[in-house]
Amino acid sequence: MNVTGSQSSEGKFAHEMVAGDKYEPLEFVITPEINQQFLFALEDFDPQYIEGEGGGPPLVHPVLMLHMSARTRSPSFRLAPNSGSIFAREHVEFLSPAKVGQKLKVSWRVAETYEKRGRRYQRIAIAIDTEDRTPVIRREMHDTFFFSEGSDPA
């Protein structure tokens, strides 16, 4: 696996990644069945997510797009033994709708690492685009890491 970017993230645990590192991208297609499972779980039966509008395919529910853009979806995401990740905050922009059956690609890039209150944080820039590179979502997520007692590699 060769990850593009200013630095390769190959073999790194999530907490070892620094600004410029990229996770391996993920290409995916939301099927009608998966979209409907989310709709059922959310109890959101808006016709635009079930039937589509104007003869077009249904739209992918926005919550499903957030679900698919979690960095844990990257094939290269790895946590170190005895460690975990804590979500701190995020900002999301929904730029255009995604359609059921459409090929999508999500990519993740560590935009910044910083320290706050004695903890290491990462700001991750996340993008979902269509096959023709139409932007669907831009997301910025901040997180930190924790380690079981005696296992912090710092």
Rosetta blueprint (number, residue, H / E / L):
1 M L
2 N L
3 V L
4 T L
5 G L
6 S L
7 Q E
8 S L
9 S L
10 E L
11 G L
12 K L
13 F L
14 A H
15 H H
16 E H
17 M L
18 V L
19 A L
20 G L
21 D E
22 K E
23 Y E
24 E E
25 P E
26 L E
27 E E
28 F E
29 V E
30 I L
31 T L
32 P H
33 E H
34 I H
35 N H
36 Q H
37 Q H
38 F H
39 L H
40 F H
41 A H
42 L H
43 E L
44 D L
45 F L
46 D L
47 P H
48 Q H
49 Y H
50 I H
51 E L
52 G L
53 E L
54 G L
55 G L
56 G L
57 P L
58 P L
59 L E
60 V L
61 H L
62 P H
63 V H
64 L H
65 M H
66 L H
67 H H
68 M H
69 S L
70 A L
71 R H
72 T H
73 R H
74 S L
75 P L
76 S L
77 F L
78 R L
79 L L
80 A L
81 P L
82 N L
83 S E
84 G E
85 S E
86 I E
87 F E
88 A E
89 R E
90 E E
91 H E
92 V E
93 E E
94 F E
95 L L
96 S L
97 P L
98 A L
99 K E
100 V L
101 G L
102 Q L
103 K E
104 L E
105 K E
106 V E
107 S E
108 W E
109 R E
110 V E
111 A E
112 E E
113 T E
114 Y E
115 E E
116 K E
117 R L
118 G L
119 R E
120 R E
121 Y E
122 Q E
123 R E
124 I E
125 A E
126 I E
127 A E
128 I E
129 D E
130 T E
131 E L
132 D L
133 R L
134 T L
135 P E
136 V E
137 I E
138 R E
139 R E
140 E E
141 M E
142 H E
143 D E
144 T E
145 F E
146 F E
147 F E
148 S L
149 E L
150 G L
151 S L
152 D L
153 P L
154 A L
